[in-house]
Amino acid sequence: MQIAFTVLLIGVLVASVICFVVMGLTQLRRTNSLGRKAHEMRMHFSPGDPFDVPGRYGTFALIRSGHGPRAYNVTHGYLGGWPVRAFDFRYEVGHATRRVGRHYSVIVVESDLRLPAMVMWHEADSEAAPLSAQAGWAQVSPWICGGDLAMGRILAGACGPLRDSQVGVETQGGMVMFHMPVRKRGMDYAASLEKVERVLAELKDTLA
């Protein structure tokens, strides 16, 4: 009996080590891939968080949604002439054994547009939406919107290229945050940067 228990314990430990190694290699490949893409786009890249994302953008609903917010794999440079920060973002919800991690690809553009405060959350990602979304928010296409509804309609019209990625959008002052839930391997923010640039160009023309 003791021998069987020991063998089982060793098996569990070996499986755990293999799992951590695989996860580490997967993350390393993602980091290397994003670093190469940043270089191709003539942007800078850092595996860590040189901007203190939770502090810098802590007033956005996504950033303050859970416990232990952490940004990593940060690409930064300019998009459409405006400063941009793009990063992997992870936080946790729940407690103890019910603690669950959520992972997003996030793009923040610090524009010079005058934008009212607004939160727009894709209905396919509604389980992660702020609690305030459960009461009084309006439906605009596949998004639930809180804040300035007119701004929500304008953004919904501009966000067609990002609809399939279940993007959520938040605006504060001149800042626009796009966040996309990561649900499958290989999905990252780099693939959405060009689409975000098109959305911003349309938004700028509309507001002009």
C-alpha angles and dihedrals in degrees: 000000000000091000092051091050091049092050090049092049092050090049092053092048093049091048090050092051091049090049092052092047092051091048090049093050091047091052091046091053090049092049092049092047093051091046091054092047091050089053091049089052091048092244132128124254136201127180087212133049111270092170102053091239096191089055098038095048100023094126092065115100094234095052093051096042101104149348129310100009111200133180124197141155090050120190116189137177135092133319119188088348093304128107112262133191118192122181150151110259129195134179136161134234130193129029140268112338091358093059111128129188122223123199128201139176106225133193120187120188119193099208133173092235120121104238129173118229111273140155121206118185125187111240091227087064095041094124088070095044119117116273089246088066089071092069129049102345119138126234116236112178106302093342134086110217134204126183123016104021094192089057089048091056092048092050093044088055092049097044097070093115090056100042096102092054091062090238122188121203133204129183129197121167105316094337121106120190122196116190127184124188112238107227103156139037116268096030113125142153094254091074090056101047094088091048091049089052089055091048091051092048090053091045091051092050092048094050092045 
